[in-house]
Amino acid sequence: MRRTAVLLVLLAACHSGSRTGEMPGDAPARLPTGQLLDPAGSLHVIGQMPLAMVVAPGGRRIVLLLNGYREQGVQVVDLGGNVTQTLPQAAAFVGLAFSPDGRTLYASGGDQDVVYRYHWIADSASLGDSLVLHAKARDSSGTRYPAGIAVSPRGDRLYVAENLGDSLAVIDLASGRVVQRLATGRYPYAVVATSEGSVFVSNWNGNSVSVFHTTGDRLMAATDWPAGRHPSAMLLNADGTRLYVASGSTDLVSVIDTRTGNVVERLHDPPPGGVHEGSTPNALALAPDGARLFVAEADANAVAVFDARSVDTALQGRIPTGWYPTALAVVGDSLYVANGKGVGTAPNPLGRQPGLSARLRGISPEQASRNYTLGQIAGSMSIVPIGSLPRDLAAFDARVARADGWSAPGGRRAYPPFEHVIYVLRENRTYDQVLGDLAAADGDTSLLFFGRGVTPNAHALAERFGIFDRFFVNAEVSADGHNWSMVAYASDYTQKTEPS
C-alpha cells in the first residue's frame, strides 16, 4: 500500500512554556537542541555572543569582543568572571589583538569597515580612534568586513583579514593608512603573525591557509598551505614551529609544520558512535607549558583536550561548558571559556502580535529588543580549574556524554512505510503561533497568532496526517533555521554572522 506523509514544519520553533535555560537547583538545563547544559567550574553572565577573547597585559583582565544582536563591542572581565567595563561599537567581528608593548588594543569593526584602536591603561580600555579600511556612506553596508587581525612583531603594522574583500589589508599604524592589500582565498577569517614576520590567513570558504612573508617593509605572497575544509581559528605554539588550524565542519584540527608547510598531524574530535561530523571545533588554546591543546566544540557544548606533545593524537577527553563555546584562554591553572549563547531562549508574548498592540503600550525599545529571540540570548563565561585535569578528565568526559545524549542506549530504528514525504516549511512561525489551538495536541493558546480561522489548510493537514507538537529545532531565526531544516546543521560561520 502506497502511503504519503505530510510534514508541516514551522521554522525557528521552540515550543516551551518556560525559559529553556533556567536551572532549578543544581539540575542541568535542557536546551531547545535537546541537549542538557551541565558546565564544569563556575558560570558567569557576560555580554552577547562573545566571539574573541584575549588575555590582557599583566594577566589580570580578559578582554572579549561581543558580536550579538543587541550589543557589539569590547568587554573587559576580571579573573573572577566579573564584568568591569563594556565599550559599545557600531559593529564587530572576531578580530581582537593587543600591541606587543601592551598599550594598545585593536578590535574589528565588522560592517563599519574599520578597526577600532583603544588605549589600554591600568587594566582599562578607552577608545582612541578608528583605522579606516574603506570609506562608506553612513547607511550603507560594509564591503570589507574586517575579521581576524594580528599585529606585526615590531608593532608597526596591523594585518587585517577583509572577510568580504577576499584580501589581507596591511595598515601602517603610524599613519593609520592601508599601505598594502593582498589577495587571499575566499572569506579570509583568522590571522596570525610569527616573530620572524610570516603571516598566515585562514580561508573559511575554502580549504587552505594563505601564506605571506615579510621582505623589507612589505609582505609577499607565498604558496598556500592545505588545511582542511572551512579552516577558521588558528593558533601558533610558543616557538612558532606549529600552526594549529581548526576545521569546524569536519571535526578536524590540522597541525602544520611552519618550516615546511606540511600537515604533520590531524586531530579528530567527532562525536562518538560513528558520526564523523557535528562537534564544530571553532576555537583553540594551549596550556602555558604547551603540553595540552584545548579545542572549543561549539555544537557539543564542550572543550576537547589533546596531548600536544605526544605522538598519540587521540582525543583525551572533554570538559563540559556553557551553550556554544566560541573562544578560549588559559590563565594559570584556569581555563576560561566564552560561551556564545548563554542559557537559551523562551516564548516572547510581549513581541509584536496581530491585534495585541494595546499589550505593548509602555514597552520600552530596550524591553522589546530583549524580548526578541536573538535579544534574549546572553553570553556566559565558564571558569574551569585545570590543575588536576588528568584526574578530573574522565568525570568531565562522562558529563559531556550524558548532557549530549551520547551515553543513552540506541534502539533499533524503525521507519514508517512512506514512499513520499511532502515537506511544507512555514518560515518565522512556531508551533504555538499557528497550531496552538489544536485540541488533540499540547499547545499554548496564549501564544496563538494565526489559528484555525486564519490557517484552515495548515490545520487540516495537521489533523489528517499527524501532529508533531514536541518537535524541537536548534535554530533561533531564519538564517540558521533554513540550514537546520534542510541539512540538519548550521555552520559556525552562519551562527557567528546571523546576529549582525
Secondary structure, DSSP 8 states (H G I E B T S, - for coil): ---EEEEEEESS----SS-TT---TT--EE-TTS-EE--SSEEEE-SS-EEEEEE-TTSSEEEEEEE-SS-EEEEEEETTS-EEEEEE-S---S-EEE-TTSSEEEEE-GGGSEEEEEEEETTEEEEEEEEESS---TTS--SS-EEEEEE-TTSSEEEEEETTTTEEEEEETTTTEEEEEEE-SSSEEEEEE-TTS-EEEEETTSSEEEEEEEETTEEEE---EE--SSEEEEEE-TTS-EEEEEEGGGTEEEEEETTT--EEEEEE---SSS--S-S-EEEEEE-TTS-EEEEEEGGGTEEEEEETTSS--S--EEEE-SSSEEEEEEETTEEEEEETTTT-----TTS--TT-GGGGTT--HHHHHHHSHHHH---EEEEEE-TTHHHHHHHHHHHHHHHTTTTS----------SEEEEEEETT--HHHHHTT-TTS---GGG-SS-TTT-HHHHHHHHHH---TT---S-SSHHHHHHHHHHS---HHHHHHS--
